[in-house]
Every structure is written in structure tokens, then in C-alpha cells.
Amino acid sequence: MKVSGFTFARNAVRLGYPLTESIRSLLPIVDELVVNVGRSEDGTLDVVRGIGDPRIVVVESVWDEKSLERGRVLAEQTDIALDRCTGDACFYLQADEVLHEEDHPRLRAALARMHDDPRIEGLLLDWVHFYGSFHTVGTSRTWYRREVRAFKAGLGVRSWKDAQGFRVWAPPPGFTGPRPRSLKPGDPARKLRVASSGARVFHYGWVRPPEQQKEKLAEFERLYRGDGARASRLSEGFTYDVEERVRRFEGTHPAVMAPRVASLDWPFEPRRRTFRRGQLREDLLDLVEAGTGWRIGEYRNYELLR
């Protein structure tokens, strides 16, 4: 079985993405790793090439500025990298997602099980969302708990919505329209049938020095709502929300993240409150989940096989 990894990035250095760490965390479980690098002004392409691993396949692209609304360009760039994969299985990480070396053996075992079992189309991973600092993890229902990051090749899998997950292109009999560049609600598509891998994705999308986090958020505002939204975000101040529901992180970071974690730090002192102003519904649902383990109305972009 050949495993292809794939990812994409643009201006990852300026925006503080742990792109090198993400790539290095994925390399031990793949036979090739396709990195789609959008045209950047900060040396992102040099960083990727500087890793120097022969398994890395670099694809250079120019982002379609007409596809910025609702983050569609993120899905399109994901699919550009996916289309260059040549393996029997494909494994995706975003540029702020990192695998822990402790999970590599279970990922290899899960990939082999997926390859051998015709029922399993993909693998589900569990998320660890850091918020505010490298020492605190988001725990509220606003943070998704699981998503698909690996799947069999040849199924017609495409990126879904803004690239959070994937679905299978499944047009009905007699369908004559073109396959869209990436999938969105209303397109003929179905969820992947998946098994749990037991592995984790460490997500560092909300843990940067505050000024850099503001710039990253401004770029995302532009991707979803245009240049005006970016300018508005940059004109505002930014501090991490001390009332965000978090817990102390008691585990270990992936080894590749050690230098970044050691070199970056800033004050973040969360306040523990049972109920937050304007968020009574979410706080009550969080209490139900804390007591029962049941996340009411959880979004699931997959069909979990039992």
C-alpha cells in the first residue's frame, strides 16, 4: 500500500503557521507528500523546499481571487494537492495541524486495516484544539471533536465546503453536469464511511502571539468576506478571550513542536465561569456534555462504522 500525504499553504511564515512541523509530523507515515504552495511573499516555498526530503512533491499555484467568498478557495487549493496524489490512500493535514509521534504506530495500523477492509472508506481522527496558549485546550462545543483526514484513493473524494473535511462526489444515474471544482451543500455528494483511528490531530490555529493572531484572523476574514472585512479586523485590537472555556493541557506536544513551544510565550490567564454573558445556551449544552459525554446536535461529516 502506498500512502500519499497532501497539504497546502500560502504565506505560512508571515502568518505563523507551523508548516514545517506539520510536514515533518506526517512524513513518517507516508510514501510521498504533496505540498501545494500558493504564491507567497514571505519565503514559504523556500521553507518547504528546505526540508529536503525526497518524498516531498511541490506544486506551485496562484489562488483564484474570485473564489474567496465563504472560504471556497481553501477547498479548491486542497483539491489541487489531492489531485496530485498517486497513492492507494491519501492523508491530509492542514498547515496548523500536527501529528504526535506516539500516534504513528496506531495510524499505520489503521491505514492497513482500512486498506484490507472493503467497508472502510476513511479514518476518523480526534482533535486537540489549543486556544490562547500552548498550555490550554478548548473544551466547549464550538470546537469540533473529530474529522476525517485519511481515505482510500479512487472513490471520487473531494474537499467539502471550506476544507474542514471531505465527501464523495456521487451524482445520480443519468447526471450530465460537470463535477464541481470542490463540493458544497446542494452538490450530489455523500459522507464517507469511516472507522476511528484512535490517533490525534494537534490543532494550533488559535495559538500565536496576539498581534500575529490578529493578522491571521484578518486574512481569514478576507477569504470569507473580502478586503473590507480584512481591513476592519486589522483596525481592531485583539486579545484572546479569557472567558473561553478551556482546560489545562496535561499531555506532551509533538516532539517537532518543542522548539516553537519553547521559544514563544505570552500571558493568557483564563477565567473559569459556569455561565458566560450571551452564551447561556452553549454553556448549558456544555454542562450536559460534561456530565454525560453526549454532545447534543453534534455535526458529523461522516458515517461512523460500528
C-alpha positions as CSV (number, residue, x, y, z in Angstrom):
1,M,0.0,0.0,0.0
2,K,1.3,3.4,-1.0
3,V,0.2,6.3,1.2
4,S,0.1,9.9,-0.2
5,G,0.1,12.8,2.2
6,F,-1.1,16.2,1.0
7,T,-1.4,19.8,2.3
8,F,-1.4,23.4,1.1
9,A,-0.1,26.7,2.4
10,R,0.3,30.4,1.4
11,N,2.3,33.0,3.4
12,A,2.7,30.4,6.2
13,V,5.8,32.2,7.6
14,R,4.3,35.6,7.9
15,L,1.1,34.2,9.5
16,G,2.8,32.0,12.0
17,Y,1.7,28.5,10.7
18,P,3.7,25.6,12.0
19,L,4.0,24.3,8.4
20,T,7.4,22.7,8.8
21,E,6.3,20.9,11.9
22,S,3.1,19.7,10.3
23,I,5.0,18.3,7.3
24,R,7.6,16.6,9.4
25,S,5.0,15.0,11.6
26,L,3.3,13.5,8.6
27,L,6.4,12.3,6.7
28,P,6.9,9.1,8.8
29,I,3.7,7.6,7.7
30,V,3.6,8.5,4.0
31,D,5.5,7.5,0.9
32,E,5.0,10.8,-0.8
33,L,3.8,14.2,0.5
34,V,2.3,16.7,-2.0
35,V,2.6,20.3,-0.8
36,N,0.6,22.9,-2.8
37,V,2.3,26.2,-2.2
38,G,0.3,29.3,-3.2
39,R,2.3,32.3,-4.4
40,S,3.7,33.9,-1.3
41,E,5.8,36.9,-0.3
42,D,7.4,35.5,2.8
43,G,9.6,32.6,1.6
44,T,7.0,29.8,2.3
45,L,8.2,28.0,-0.9
46,D,11.8,28.1,0.3
47,V,10.8,26.7,3.7
48,V,9.1,23.7,2.1
49,R,12.0,23.0,-0.2
50,G,14.4,23.5,2.6
51,I,13.0,20.5,4.4
52,G,14.9,18.5,1.9
53,D,13.0,15.2,1.9
54,P,12.8,13.4,-1.4
55,R,9.2,12.3,-0.7
56,I,8.0,15.9,-0.9
57,V,6.3,16.9,-4.2
58,V,6.0,20.7,-4.5
59,V,3.1,22.1,-6.5
60,E,3.0,25.8,-7.1
61,S,-0.3,27.6,-7.6
62,V,-1.9,31.0,-7.8
63,W,-5.1,31.4,-5.7
64,D,-8.3,32.3,-7.5
65,E,-9.2,35.7,-6.1
66,K,-12.8,35.2,-7.4
67,S,-13.3,32.2,-5.1
68,L,-12.6,34.0,-1.8
69,E,-16.3,34.1,-0.6
70,R,-17.0,31.7,2.2
71,G,-13.5,30.2,2.1
72,R,-14.1,28.3,-1.2
73,V,-10.5,28.9,-2.3
74,L,-9.4,26.7,0.7
75,A,-11.3,23.7,-0.7
76,E,-10.0,24.4,-4.2
77,Q,-6.4,24.5,-3.0
78,T,-6.9,21.3,-1.0
79,D,-8.2,19.5,-4.1
80,I,-5.3,20.7,-6.2
81,A,-3.0,18.9,-3.8
82,L,-5.3,15.9,-3.6
83,D,-5.3,15.5,-7.4
84,R,-1.5,15.1,-7.5
85,C,-1.6,12.2,-5.0
86,T,-0.6,8.8,-6.5
87,G,-1.1,6.5,-3.6
88,D,-3.7,3.9,-2.6
89,A,-4.6,6.0,0.4
90,C,-4.5,9.8,1.0
91,F,-3.7,11.5,4.3
92,Y,-4.4,15.2,4.7
93,L,-3.2,17.7,7.2
94,Q,-3.7,21.5,7.2
95,A,-0.8,23.8,7.8
96,D,-1.7,24.3,11.5
97,E,-2.3,20.6,12.3
98,V,0.4,18.3,13.7
99,L,0.5,14.6,14.4
100,H,2.1,13.2,17.6
101,E,4.8,10.7,17.1
102,E,3.2,8.5,19.8
103,D,0.3,8.0,17.4
104,H,2.3,6.9,14.4
105,P,2.1,3.2,15.1
106,R,-1.7,3.3,15.5
107,L,-2.0,5.3,12.4
108,R,0.0,2.8,10.4
109,A,-2.2,0.0,11.8
110,A,-5.4,1.9,11.0
111,L,-4.3,2.6,7.4
112,A,-3.5,-1.1,6.9
113,R,-6.9,-2.0,8.3
114,M,-8.7,0.5,6.0
115,H,-6.8,-0.9,3.0
116,D,-7.8,-4.5,3.9
117,D,-11.5,-3.9,4.8
118,P,-13.8,-3.0,1.9
119,R,-16.3,-1.4,4.2
120,I,-13.9,1.3,5.5
121,E,-13.5,4.3,3.2
122,G,-11.8,6.6,5.6
123,L,-10.3,7.2,9.0
124,L,-11.5,9.5,11.8
125,L,-9.0,11.3,14.0
126,D,-9.6,13.1,17.3
127,W,-8.8,16.8,17.8
128,V,-6.8,18.6,20.4
129,H,-7.6,22.4,19.9
130,F,-5.1,24.7,21.6
131,Y,-6.6,28.1,22.5
132,G,-4.9,31.2,23.9
133,S,-1.6,29.4,24.8
134,F,0.3,26.2,24.3
135,H,-0.8,25.2,27.8
136,T,-4.6,25.5,27.4
137,V,-7.0,23.4,25.3
138,G,-10.5,24.5,24.1
139,T,-13.3,22.3,25.6
140,S,-16.6,23.9,24.5
141,R,-18.9,22.6,21.8
142,T,-17.6,25.3,19.4
143,W,-14.5,23.1,18.9
144,Y,-15.2,20.0,16.7
145,R,-14.1,16.8,18.2
146,R,-13.4,14.6,15.2
147,E,-13.0,14.8,11.4
148,V,-11.8,12.7,8.5
149,R,-8.2,13.1,7.5
150,A,-7.4,9.8,5.6
151,F,-9.3,7.9,3.0
152,K,-8.9,5.5,0.1
153,A,-8.0,6.8,-3.3
154,G,-10.2,6.3,-6.3
155,L,-13.6,7.0,-4.5
156,G,-14.1,10.4,-6.0
157,V,-13.4,12.2,-2.8
158,R,-13.4,16.0,-2.8
159,S,-12.9,18.7,-0.2
160,W,-16.1,19.8,1.5
161,K,-17.2,23.4,2.0
162,D,-14.2,25.3,3.3
163,A,-11.9,22.3,3.6
164,Q,-12.7,21.2,7.1
165,G,-13.5,17.7,5.8
166,F,-14.3,15.6,2.7
167,R,-17.2,14.0,0.9
168,V,-17.6,11.6,-2.0
169,W,-18.8,13.0,-5.4
170,A,-21.9,10.9,-6.0
171,P,-24.0,12.1,-9.0
172,P,-27.3,10.2,-9.6
173,P,-27.8,8.0,-12.6
174,G,-28.1,10.0,-15.8
175,F,-26.4,13.1,-14.3
176,T,-24.8,15.0,-17.1
177,G,-23.5,18.1,-15.4
178,P,-19.8,18.8,-14.7
179,R,-18.1,17.8,-11.5
180,P,-17.6,21.0,-9.4
181,R,-14.1,22.1,-8.6
182,S,-14.9,21.3,-4.9
183,L,-18.0,20.2,-3.1
184,K,-20.6,22.4,-1.3
185,P,-24.1,21.9,0.1
186,G,-26.5,21.1,-2.7
187,D,-24.0,19.2,-4.8
188,P,-24.7,15.4,-5.3
189,A,-22.3,14.0,-2.6
190,R,-22.4,11.6,0.3
191,K,-20.5,11.2,3.5
192,L,-17.5,8.8,3.8
193,R,-17.9,5.6,5.8
194,V,-15.2,5.7,8.3
195,A,-13.6,3.9,11.3
196,S,-11.8,5.5,14.2
197,S,-8.1,5.6,14.1
198,G,-7.5,6.3,17.8
199,A,-5.0,9.0,16.8
200,R,-5.0,12.7,17.5
201,V,-4.5,15.9,15.5
202,F,-3.0,18.7,17.5
203,H,-4.5,21.9,16.1
204,Y,-2.5,25.1,16.6
205,G,-4.8,27.5,14.7
206,W,-5.6,29.6,17.8
207,V,-2.2,29.8,19.5
208,R,0.1,32.6,18.2
209,P,1.4,35.8,19.7
210,P,-1.7,38.0,19.8
211,E,-0.5,40.5,17.1
212,Q,0.2,37.7,14.7
213,Q,-3.1,36.0,15.5
214,K,-4.9,39.2,14.6
215,E,-3.1,39.3,11.2
216,K,-4.0,35.6,10.6
217,L,-7.7,36.3,11.5
218,A,-7.7,39.3,9.2
219,E,-6.5,37.1,6.3
220,F,-9.3,34.6,7.1
221,E,-11.9,37.5,7.2
222,R,-10.7,38.3,3.6
223,L,-11.1,34.7,2.5
224,Y,-14.7,34.6,3.7
225,R,-15.9,38.2,3.3
226,G,-13.4,40.2,1.2
227,D,-10.9,43.0,1.5
228,G,-13.2,45.3,3.6
229,A,-13.5,42.6,6.3
230,R,-9.8,42.2,6.4
231,A,-9.2,46.0,6.9
232,S,-11.9,46.1,9.6
233,R,-10.3,43.2,11.5
234,L,-6.8,44.9,11.3
235,S,-8.2,48.1,12.6
236,E,-9.5,46.4,15.8
237,G,-7.4,45.3,18.7
238,F,-7.1,41.6,19.6
239,T,-6.8,39.7,22.8
240,Y,-7.6,36.1,23.5
241,D,-10.9,35.7,25.2
242,V,-10.2,34.9,28.8
243,E,-13.7,33.6,29.2
244,E,-13.3,30.9,26.5
245,R,-13.9,27.5,28.0
246,V,-10.5,25.8,28.3
247,R,-8.7,23.3,30.4
248,R,-5.0,23.0,31.3
249,F,-3.1,20.8,28.9
250,E,-1.6,18.0,30.8
251,G,0.0,15.9,28.0
252,T,3.0,16.4,25.8
253,H,3.2,18.3,22.5
254,P,4.5,16.5,19.4
255,A,8.3,16.5,19.5
256,V,8.6,18.5,16.3
257,M,6.7,21.3,18.1
258,A,9.2,21.5,21.0
259,P,11.4,24.4,19.7
260,R,8.3,26.5,18.8
261,V,6.6,25.9,22.1
262,A,9.8,26.8,24.0
263,S,10.5,30.0,22.0
264,L,7.1,31.5,22.0
265,D,5.1,32.6,25.1
266,W,2.7,35.4,26.1
267,P,0.3,35.9,29.1
268,F,-3.1,34.2,29.0
269,E,-5.0,33.7,32.2
270,P,-8.5,32.3,31.5
271,R,-11.3,32.9,33.9
272,R,-13.5,29.9,34.9
273,R,-17.1,30.8,34.7
274,T,-20.1,28.4,34.6
275,F,-22.2,30.8,32.6
276,R,-20.9,33.5,30.3
277,R,-22.7,36.6,29.2
278,G,-24.7,36.0,26.0
279,Q,-23.8,32.3,25.8
280,L,-26.3,30.6,28.1
281,R,-27.5,28.0,25.6
282,E,-24.0,26.9,24.7
283,D,-23.0,26.8,28.4
284,L,-26.0,24.7,29.3
285,L,-25.2,22.3,26.4
286,D,-21.5,22.2,27.6
287,L,-22.7,21.2,31.1
288,V,-24.8,18.4,29.6
289,E,-21.8,17.1,27.7
290,A,-19.5,17.3,30.7
291,G,-21.9,15.3,32.8
292,T,-22.9,12.7,30.2
293,G,-20.3,12.7,27.4
294,W,-23.2,13.4,24.9
295,R,-22.8,16.3,22.6
296,I,-26.3,17.3,21.6
297,G,-26.7,18.1,17.9
298,E,-23.1,17.3,17.1
299,Y,-22.1,18.0,13.5
300,R,-20.8,14.8,11.9
301,N,-19.5,15.0,8.4
302,Y,-19.0,11.2,8.2
303,E,-20.8,7.9,8.8
304,L,-19.0,6.0,11.6
305,L,-19.0,2.2,11.1
306,R,-19.6,0.1,14.2
